[in-house]
Amino acid sequence: KRTLLPLLRVEASAFIFPCQPMVQPLELQNMVLELLECIPPLLFLLLACGMDHVLFSMLSTIQQHSFVQYSFHSSHHLSIHITGRSLMARLLRSTIGALNTSSDTLLEMSNLVCLPRPRSMSQQQYLGSCLPLAVLALLCLAQVYTYRLRRVIASFYFPKREKSRVLYLYNKLLQQRLDFIRRQQKRVVQRARQPPGLGTALVRWCCCRWPCLRRWTRRSCTVCGVRVGPLEPACPTPACAALYCRQCW
């Protein structure tokens, strides 16, 4: 309706426009709250990755510096020589000569079996661990645009309800605009009656004395506070000189 459009800057900030690709202030608040809920899983993931790295470093250090190897070598030789050709000598050679032994023992032992064998996670495994959290954050961003479809779906299935909602919104905007105009008029009158501060008076005196300084001073609309250019309208009353943007004027 021409009586409402275009919306004022203050009014536009209270609505969500479905066709606008940027995230709007009302949607930004909900999106930030949902992203804050992703912080606990993120902290848990960082803690898990940090613990994994610490444990791998500790076990690697143990594996490198705790290896112990024992080597035991022994040699045993027993040889008895009996000379002579008598019966007793032959009897002793057949009996005691069986005791002649020779043995070499070599024993090597180590704790290699007991040492840990840690395996570090690869870069792909780290990325695979972070992928669900990244998808969750993307879903929080995409949820902003899916919420805009709720009104379209509801209006498709309940057209009469949608019409009553539009009429209610239209009347509500008209009433809010009337209240807004009255409130801003009182606000402007109240600000006009207040004496200017020392800094404001000094800036005005400098601008009147040197007009070239006006382009460097910040000029804002009295109603909405948006920065205005030098060609924007001002109050014609000499003692007022309040600035307005064209929409508020």
Secondary structure as GFF3:
##gff-version 3
##sequence-region A 1 249
A	DSSP	alpha_helix	9	12	.	.	.	ID=ss1
A	DSSP	alpha_helix	25	36	.	.	.	ID=ss2
A	DSSP	alpha_helix	39	65	.	.	.	ID=ss3
A	DSSP	beta_strand	69	78	.	.	.	ID=ss4
A	DSSP	alpha_helix	87	95	.	.	.	ID=ss5
A	DSSP	three_ten_helix	96	99	.	.	.	ID=ss6
A	DSSP	beta_strand	101	110	.	.	.	ID=ss7
A	DSSP	alpha_helix	123	147	.	.	.	ID=ss8
A	DSSP	alpha_helix	149	157	.	.	.	ID=ss9
A	DSSP	alpha_helix	159	193	.	.	.	ID=ss10
A	DSSP	alpha_helix	198	209	.	.	.	ID=ss11
A	DSSP	three_ten_helix	211	215	.	.	.	ID=ss12
###
